[in-house]
């Protein structure tokens, strides 16, 4: 098994922080919270090396991640599209996609022959 995404081109229609600094909070609903526990939040800012989360991070093999805009910024972010172009026709028998917890349904579709 090998990573087909290594030489792929990946794009998205929206990324957290593209329009300026934007706050986000990680969903950690699976962790029981006690009074006084802090919610895990951060800032996305495309102009900051430390606070940017571009789509390239999703396939670069590091622990960095792509961050979608928050739904609090508008209904247009209820649907975010990610496109992965493998640059050639391949026969893929199976795929593995890692995603963090999401407050909405997660869909995956494959287009092509």
C-alpha positions, 0 to 999 in steps of 0.5 A, a space after each residue: 500500500 502506498 500514498 497516491 496523494 503524494 504527487 497529487 494536486 489538492 484544491 478546496 473552495 474554502 479554507 479557514 483564515 483566507 479572508 483574515 484571522 478567524 477563530 475556530 474551536 476543536 470538537 472534542 465531544 468524545 472527551 468528558 468535560 468537567 466544570 473549568 475545563 477549557 475548550 480547545 480553540 485557535 486562530 486561522 490566519 492565512 497571512 501567518 506562517 504559524 496560524 495558516 492551515 491550507 489544503 496542502 497540509 492535508 496531504 503533505 505527510 506532516 501533523 499539520 492539517 487543513 482547517 475549514 471555515 467555521 459555519 458561524 461565518 455563514 451558511 455557505 460553509 455548510 458545504 465545502 468541497 475538496 478535490 484531489 487530482 491524482 494526475 493520471 488514471 489509476 485503478 484504486 481498489 480501496 481508499 482510506 480517508 482520515 477526518 476529524 469529528 465533524 458536526 455535520 454529515 460527511 460525504 465522499 464521492 468519486 467522479 470519473 471512469 
